[in-house]
Amino acid sequence: MPSLQDTWSTDRVVAALYDTAVQYRATAWAGARVLWGFPFSVIEQELRGVAALPRGTRILDLPTGGGLALNGLAPDHGLDYVAADLSSEMLDRTRARVAERGLPDIRVTEEDAAALTFDDDAFDVVLSLTGLHCFARPAAALAEFRRVLRPGGELRLTTVVRGAGRRHDDAVRLLRGLGVFGLVGTPDDLAAWLDAAGFATVTQTQSGALAIVRATA
Ligand SMILES: C[S@@+](CC[C@H](N)C(=O)[O-])C[C@H]1O[C@@H](n2cnc3c(N)ncnc32)[C@H](O)[C@@H]1O
């Protein structure tokens, strides 16, 4: 079985396939509905939320993938934006997207979620869309998200969780077997990881197999 770290950091095909699928509305909607039972409008709403952040907000988008969350931004977005991921293929795609769209003030950088290189309190918002389930060490990543958020800063996160139905759990098992998914928790596991990370307030809702989290540092 391929190691998870290897799959995402070196497998350009997996990265290209995922990013291509998620960037086209029809395939993004079909994948979200068929595999995970949620309407892709959940993610589209997150993208609108990023675009609506006040100017000057320091935001970490991790894992940015191919820069999906940049799709909602206008050229005069005014955010202080760091787009980070483990995968060089994904980061190349994000850089291309930033250039195509002429977006200023986007720093694109390689980071491992479980060992971030940023200072404490460096961000007002951490955005983590549909990626935690791909991480080998999700609890460590959440602790790092908490560390780099300023007190009162916000984590906006979506992730696949186990236990939402047989079809979804079978898909999790398959993707874990392929080395694409990491340690996938249940909703209770996720709540425990967030608590252990030290978030002050947490709300966690669910649509199909997708957990949607808002947590304040
Ligand atoms: C399913 S994609 C989601 C990407 C993006 N948020 C989106 O919705 O299109 C998961 C991403 O997690 C990244 N990833 C996996 N393990 C990581 C880690 N330890 N640190 C940072 N990124 C990681 C992968 O490279 C991949 O881009």
The ligand as an SDF file (V2000), in Angstrom:
LIG
                    3D

 27 29  0  0  0  0  0  0  0  0999 V2000
   -9.1580   16.2470   -1.2500 C   0  0  0  0  0  0  0  0  0  0  0  0
   -7.8980   17.4390   -1.5060 S   0  0  0  0  0  0  0  0  0  0  0  0
   -8.7140   18.9480   -1.0470 C   0  0  0  0  0  0  0  0  0  0  0  0
   -8.0650   20.1540   -1.6170 C   0  0  0  0  0  0  0  0  0  0  0  0
   -8.9020   21.4560   -1.6160 C   0  0  0  0  0  0  0  0  0  0  0  0
   -9.1910   21.9270   -0.2890 N   0  0  0  0  0  0  0  0  0  0  0  0
  -10.1640   21.2520   -2.4110 C   0  0  0  0  0  0  0  0  0  0  0  0
  -11.2450   21.1730   -1.8110 O   0  0  0  0  0  0  0  0  0  0  0  0
  -10.0800   21.1810   -3.6440 O   0  0  0  0  0  0  0  0  0  0  0  0
   -6.8340   17.0520   -0.1650 C   0  0  0  0  0  0  0  0  0  0  0  0
   -5.5300   17.8080   -0.1820 C   0  0  0  0  0  0  0  0  0  0  0  0
   -4.8370   17.5450    1.0480 O   0  0  0  0  0  0  0  0  0  0  0  0
   -3.4430   17.6520    0.7570 C   0  0  0  0  0  0  0  0  0  0  0  0
   -2.7070   17.0290    1.8690 N   0  0  0  0  0  0  0  0  0  0  0  0
   -2.6700   15.7280    2.2150 C   0  0  0  0  0  0  0  0  0  0  0  0
   -1.9040   15.5580    3.3230 N   0  0  0  0  0  0  0  0  0  0  0  0
   -1.4700   16.8020    3.6740 C   0  0  0  0  0  0  0  0  0  0  0  0
   -0.6630   17.2880    4.7360 C   0  0  0  0  0  0  0  0  0  0  0  0
   -0.1450   16.4800    5.6690 N   0  0  0  0  0  0  0  0  0  0  0  0
   -0.4130   18.6210    4.7890 N   0  0  0  0  0  0  0  0  0  0  0  0
   -0.9120   19.4640    3.8560 C   0  0  0  0  0  0  0  0  0  0  0  0
   -1.7010   19.0540    2.8310 N   0  0  0  0  0  0  0  0  0  0  0  0
   -1.9740   17.7390    2.7500 C   0  0  0  0  0  0  0  0  0  0  0  0
   -3.3120   16.9710   -0.5750 C   0  0  0  0  0  0  0  0  0  0  0  0
   -2.1100   17.3040   -1.2180 O   0  0  0  0  0  0  0  0  0  0  0  0
   -4.5690   17.4670   -1.2900 C   0  0  0  0  0  0  0  0  0  0  0  0
   -4.2910   18.6420   -2.0290 O   0  0  0  0  0  0  0  0  0  0  0  0
  1  2  1  0
  2  3  1  0
  2 10  1  0
  3  4  1  0
  4  5  1  0
  5  6  1  0
  5  7  1  0
  7  8  2  0
  7  9  1  0
 10 11  1  0
 11 12  1  0
 11 26  1  0
 12 13  1  0
 13 14  1  0
 13 24  1  0
 14 15  1  0
 14 23  1  0
 15 16  2  0
 16 17  1  0
 17 18  1  0
 17 23  2  0
 18 19  1  0
 18 20  2  0
 20 21  1  0
 21 22  2  0
 22 23  1  0
 24 25  1  0
 24 26  1  0
 26 27  1  0
M  CHG  2   2   1   9  -1
M  END
$$$$
